[in-house]
Amino acid sequence: MANSVIEIKNLKKSYELGGETIHALQDVSLQINMGDFISIIGPSGSGKSTFMNMIGCLDKPDSGKYLIDEKNVAKMNDNELAAIRNGKIGFIFQNFNLLNKLTALENVELPLIYRGLTGKERREKAIHCLQLVGLKERQHHLPTQLSGGQQQRVAIARALAGDPLILLADEPTGALDSKTSKEVLQLLKELNEKGHIIVLITHDLEVAKQAKRIMRIHDGQLFENGGDWLETTRIHQDGAKKYQK
């Protein structure tokens, strides 16, 4: 398809743990298109993180195919993979991964150093990204001087600095309270409307429901009936709450 950005077919990944073979991904297939906002929901140990590492070109599958812009990731060397990660994909993590000795501005500038931009160009770009997430006035603050929500916004600005088409968000609201979580999810929705593809990894039902497409991962297998499953789960949870009352 013309609007397909990522094509994943029959992806498999296993690893050894304590003498046991863990089948982290089993025949996973997924097409990600322009404009997508996808949530991938699953419990701990379901294969979410392994799958995110595959999409983010941080790991390679044992078998199967992963195409990004019709190019086969398995055939790329380390430099080509680094170029994809630096130019196509922005990473947002649960624990922000900011450097505490650097200001918000300096944290956002960091990935731009590897692009050969001048100091002036880096600074202008970083200020623009902080403005996009509503934190331009806090640019000179250290992470320890910012709230959790503000730190996550800095992390999102840093992810945006490389002009990525795809934003990979791994439990982006996991360390935040419910009000701040809603604000960060709203920001991701706005970025999606501006053209960024969002792939959000979560174990939280309410977070997953914010996406346009809901995928469920279970025992290394991926199902695109996430919305139906979420609704069934909600009905069961509501019934359990009434019973408990």
C-alpha positions in Angstrom: 0.0 0.0 0.0 1.2 3.5 -0.8 0.6 4.9 2.6 2.3 2.0 4.5 5.3 3.1 6.4 6.1 -0.1 8.3 5.4 -3.6 7.2 6.0 -6.4 9.7 5.5 -10.0 8.6 5.7 -13.3 10.6 8.3 -11.8 13.1 9.7 -14.3 15.5 12.1 -13.7 18.4 13.2 -16.2 21.1 15.9 -15.9 23.8 17.3 -18.1 26.5 16.6 -17.4 30.2 17.8 -19.7 33.0 18.1 -22.6 30.6 14.6 -22.1 29.3 13.6 -20.8 25.8 11.3 -17.8 25.9 9.3 -17.3 22.7 8.9 -13.5 23.1 7.3 -13.0 19.6 5.5 -15.6 17.6 4.5 -15.0 14.0 3.7 -11.3 14.6 2.5 -9.3 11.6 1.5 -5.6 11.6 1.2 -2.8 9.0 1.6 0.7 10.2 0.3 3.5 8.0 0.6 7.3 7.7 -1.5 8.9 10.4 -1.7 5.9 12.6 -2.0 6.2 16.4 -1.6 2.6 17.7 -1.7 1.3 21.2 -0.2 -2.1 22.0 -1.6 -3.4 25.3 -0.5 -6.4 27.3 0.6 -7.5 30.7 4.2 -7.8 31.9 6.1 -10.5 30.0 3.7 -10.5 27.1 6.3 -9.4 24.5 5.5 -5.7 24.5 9.0 -4.5 25.1 10.6 -7.0 22.8 8.2 -5.8 20.0 9.0 -2.2 20.7 12.7 -3.0 20.5 12.0 -4.5 17.0 10.0 -1.5 15.8 12.7 0.8 17.1 15.5 -1.1 15.3 17.2 -1.8 18.7 17.1 -5.6 18.1 16.7 -7.9 15.1 14.2 -10.8 14.8 15.2 -14.5 14.5 13.0 -14.7 11.4 10.3 -12.8 9.5 10.5 -9.5 7.7 10.5 -5.9 8.9 10.3 -3.2 6.2 10.5 0.5 6.9 9.9 2.7 3.9 10.1 -0.6 1.8 13.7 -1.2 3.1 14.5 -4.5 4.8 15.8 -3.8 8.3 17.5 -7.2 8.5 19.8 -6.3 5.7 21.0 -3.0 7.3 24.4 -2.6 8.9 24.9 -0.8 12.3 25.4 2.6 10.7 22.2 2.3 8.6 20.2 1.2 11.7 21.6 4.1 13.7 20.5 6.5 10.9 17.0 5.1 11.0 16.8 5.5 14.8 18.3 9.0 14.6 16.2 10.2 11.7 12.9 8.2 11.5 12.1 7.3 15.1 11.8 9.2 18.3 11.8 7.4 21.7 9.7 8.4 24.7 10.3 6.4 27.9 8.4 5.8 31.2 11.2 7.2 33.3 12.0 10.2 31.0 15.7 9.3 30.8 16.8 12.9 31.2 20.3 13.9 32.3 19.9 15.6 35.7 23.0 17.9 35.2 21.7 19.3 32.0 18.9 21.9 31.6 15.7 21.1 29.7 17.2 22.9 26.7 20.5 21.0 26.8 18.6 17.7 27.2 16.6 18.5 24.0 19.8 19.6 22.2 21.6 16.4 23.0 20.5 14.2 20.0 21.1 17.1 17.6 24.9 17.1 18.4 25.3 13.9 16.3 23.7 15.7 13.3 26.4 18.2 12.7 24.3 21.2 13.4 25.9 24.4 14.7 25.4 25.5 18.3 23.0 28.2 17.1 21.0 25.8 14.9 20.7 23.2 17.8 19.6 25.9 20.2 16.9 27.3 17.9 15.6 23.8 17.1 15.5 22.8 20.8 13.7 26.0 21.8 11.1 25.3 19.0 10.5 21.8 20.3 10.1 23.0 23.9 7.6 25.5 22.6 5.7 22.7 20.9 5.2 21.0 24.3 4.5 24.2 26.2 7.8 24.5 28.1 9.7 27.2 26.4 9.7 29.3 29.6 11.2 26.4 31.6 14.1 25.8 29.2 16.8 26.7 31.7 15.4 24.5 34.5 17.1 21.3 35.5 15.0 18.1 35.5 15.0 18.2 39.4 13.3 21.6 39.2 10.4 20.2 37.0 7.4 18.2 37.8 7.0 14.6 36.5 4.6 15.8 33.7 7.0 18.6 32.7 9.9 16.1 32.6 7.9 13.9 30.3 7.2 16.9 28.1 10.9 17.6 27.9 11.5 14.0 26.9 8.8 14.3 24.2 10.5 17.5 23.0 13.8 15.7 22.8 12.2 12.9 20.8 10.8 15.5 18.4 14.1 17.3 17.9 15.2 14.9 15.2 11.9 15.5 13.2 10.9 11.8 13.4 8.0 10.4 11.5 7.4 7.8 14.2 7.2 8.3 17.9 7.6 5.1 20.0 6.2 5.7 23.5 7.0 3.0 26.1 4.6 3.4 29.0 4.8 7.2 28.7 2.3 7.8 31.5 3.5 5.0 33.8 5.2 7.4 36.2 2.5 10.1 36.2 -0.7 10.8 38.1 -4.0 10.5 36.2 -4.4 14.3 35.5 -0.9 14.6 34.1 -1.3 11.4 32.2 -4.3 12.9 30.4 -2.3 16.0 29.5 0.5 13.9 28.0 -1.9 11.8 26.1 -3.6 14.9 24.7 -0.2 16.2 23.6 0.5 12.8 21.8 -2.9 13.1 20.1 -2.1 16.7 18.9 1.3 15.4 17.6 -0.5 12.6 15.7 -2.9 15.2 14.2 0.2 17.1 13.0 1.4 14.0 11.1 3.5 11.9 13.5 2.8 8.2 13.7 2.4 7.2 17.4 3.0 3.7 18.6 2.2 3.5 22.4 3.1 0.5 24.5 1.0 0.2 27.7 -0.5 -2.1 30.2 -3.2 0.5 31.1 -6.7 0.0 29.7 -7.6 3.7 29.8 -4.4 4.7 28.1 -4.8 2.2 25.4 -8.3 3.4 24.6 -7.0 6.8 23.5 -5.5 5.4 20.3 -7.1 5.0 16.9 -6.0 1.4 16.6 -5.8 -0.9 19.6 -3.6 -4.0 19.4 -3.4 -6.7 22.1 -0.3 -8.7 22.7 -0.5 -11.9 24.7 2.2 -14.7 25.0 4.1 -13.2 22.1 1.1 -13.1 19.7 -0.5 -9.9 18.4 -4.2 -9.4 17.9 -6.0 -6.5 16.3 -9.2 -6.9 18.1 -8.0 -4.8 21.0 -11.1 -2.5 21.1 -13.5 -5.4 21.4 -11.3 -7.0 24.1 -11.1 -3.8 26.0 -14.9 -3.4 26.0 -15.3 -7.0 27.2 -12.8 -6.4 29.9 -14.5 -3.2 31.0 -17.9 -5.0 31.2 -16.3 -7.7 33.4 -14.6 -5.2 35.6 -17.8 -3.1 36.0 -19.7 -6.3 36.9 -17.1 -7.3 39.5 -17.3 -3.9 41.1 -21.1 -4.1 41.4 -20.8 -7.6 42.8 -18.3 -6.4 45.4 -20.7 -3.6 46.5 
